[in-house]
Amino acid sequence: EALFRADRKREERERKAREEPKSPPTEPEPFVEPPDVPEIMEAKIVDERIVYLQRCKELAIPPKPSIVTRRRGSIYSMNHYGAGDKAVQALASGLKLISGIKVLNLRDNRVGEQGSAEMMEAFRDNCEVHTIELSKNQ
């Protein structure tokens, strides 16, 4: 009897899936060039995403949207991402504008001396950060 009920539920789900109209796939948003830093400061628009994009442009690296969305509450976790020094430098520029980060996990990201130095500089005056995980890097 339990198998019969499970089969009926499965058939019902399959029937509903066939009847529901399928939405067309959405296209990704096109990349928009961020304004230059002086324009940002002049307009008093200070947003970590814009600063990150501007820094990517300065470092001549493609921005990665997933880097900006890694924060969950007071934890920013980007472990095993393989980002490298330049991406971490760009990230540091944006993260220094965010308050409330207590834990920063950048484990296994090919971060070298330059990237870790810039990250430490970004959080030098931030007393909220109490843990920065940089193990398994260069």
MOGI-V236642 format. One record per residue. RES is the residue in one small letter. BURIAL is # if it has 16 or more other C-alpha atoms within 10 Angstrom, else .. Layout:
RES,BURIAL / RES,BURIAL
This chain:
e,. / a,. / l,. / f,. / r,. / a,. / d,. / r,. / k,. / r,. / e,. / e,. / r,. / e,. / r,. / k,. / a,. / r,. / e,. / e,. / p,. / k,. / s,. / p,. / p,. / t,. / e,. / p,. / e,. / p,. / f,. / v,. / e,. / p,# / p,. / d,. / v,. / p,. / e,. / i,# / m,. / e,. / a,. / k,. / i,. / v,. / d,. / e,# / r,# / i,# / v,# / y,# / l,# / q,# / r,# / c,# / k,# / e,. / l,. / a,. / i,. / p,. / p,# / k,. / p,. / s,. / i,# / v,# / t,. / r,. / r,. / r,. / g,. / s,. / i,# / y,# / s,# / m,# / n,# / h,. / y,. / g,# / a,# / g,# / d,# / k,# / a,# / v,# / q,# / a,# / l,# / a,# / s,# / g,# / l,# / k,# / l,. / i,. / s,. / g,. / i,# / k,# / v,# / l,# / n,# / l,# / r,# / d,# / n,# / r,# / v,# / g,. / e,. / q,. / g,# / s,# / a,. / e,# / m,# / m,. / e,. / a,# / f,# / r,. / d,. / n,# / c,. / e,. / v,# / h,. / t,. / i,# / e,. / l,# / s,. / k,. / n,# / q,.
